[in-house]
Amino acid sequence: MLLPQDIVVALMIALSDQRFTYAELSQALGISASQVYSSIVRCNDARLVFKDSMRANTDAILELLRDSVKYVYPPELLAPQRGIPNPSVHVQMMQSCVCGCPRPSRGCTHWGMSNLFDGLEKRR
């Protein structure tokens, strides 16, 4: 069974032009190299990533994101708590890039889910 971090690892491999080592992925994602390795093994079993070549199966990842993520990881609506704000609470976060830059400046293309789909479509 896939863990949420497995989707992130698969997307990182799919949206990058370079081939990552486990250590590079670990550093980029802020998780241990053993967790990266375990994620890649699970993604390989699910046919999302080809472990031997460290390449992503973008068609399978796109199908997973489009058709099943909302069923596999349903949102849990809980009482408001202190913690990390999410897009349902702060609209401003949806208008800024995941790397921290505002959406229109510097031509950054990291923001929003639509960009994930665009990036995967281009790599098909």
N, C-alpha and C positions, 0 to 999 in steps of 0.2 A: 504494500500500500504506500502511495506517495505521501510525503509530508509537504507542508506549505513551502518549506525551504527548497524542496526539490524543483518546484516550479520556478523559483528565482534562479537557481543554478542553471536550469535548462534555458531560461530566457537570457541569462548572461552569456552563455555559450552561443546561443542562436543570434543574438544581436551584435556580436563582436566579430570583427574581421580577423582577429588574431587567434591563435591556438593557445589556450591557457594551460599552465601546469596546475596541479592541485594546490601548490603553495601560492601561486598568483591568484587563483580563485578565492582561496582562503583569505588572503589579505584584502582583496577587493570587496568581498562580501562581509568580512568581519566575523567569520565563523572558522572553526578549526579545520585543518586539512583532513582530519579523519571524518568530520561531518561532510565535507565536500566529497570525499571519496565515496562515502555511504550514499550520498544523494545521487552521485553519478551511477553507482551500481543500480539503485532503484530506477533511475531514469532509463538506464540501459535495458532493464527488465521490462519496462513499460514501452520500450522502443521510441523514447523521446530523444535520447542522446546515444551516439555510437561511441562506446567507451574506448575502443582501440584507437580511433582517429580523433577523439574529442571533438566531434562535429555533431551538430544538432539535426534532428529530423524535423525541419521547420513545418512540414505539412501536418505532422502528428501534433506538434506543439500548438499550431494554429487551431486545429480541430479541438484539442483539449480546452484551450482558452475560450473558444467560441461556444462550444456545446456543453461542457460539463463542469467547469470550475464552480459555477453558481450552485450546482447540486452537491459537489464533493465537499466544498467549504462554504456552507450556508452562513449568512451573517447571523450573529447572535445579538439581539437587542437587549441590553442590560440597562440598569439604572445608571445615570451619569456618574462618572467617577473621575478622580484626578489621574492624569497619566499622559500618554502621548496623544495629542489631538489627531483626529483623522478627518478625511475630506467631508464626511457627513456633518461634522461640527464646524469646520472652517472652510468656507468657500475659497478663501485666499490661497489655501494650500493647493487647490486644484488649478489655480492660475499661476503657480510657480513651478519651476523645474525641480526634478528630484535631486539635482546637483546643487540647488539653492539659488540659481539665477532666475530673474523674472522671465516670464514666457516670451515677450517680444525681443528682449535684448540679446545681443551677441550671437544671434542665429542658433541658439541652443535647441536641439531637437529631442531632449530627454523627457519632456513633460507628457503627462496624460496617457491613458490607456489606448486612445486612438493611435498614438504614435507607436506603441508596441505592435499593434496590428499592422500599421503601415510598414514598419521595419521588417516584420516577418514576411509580409506579402512581397516585398522587394527581393528577399532572399530565396524565394521559391524557385 
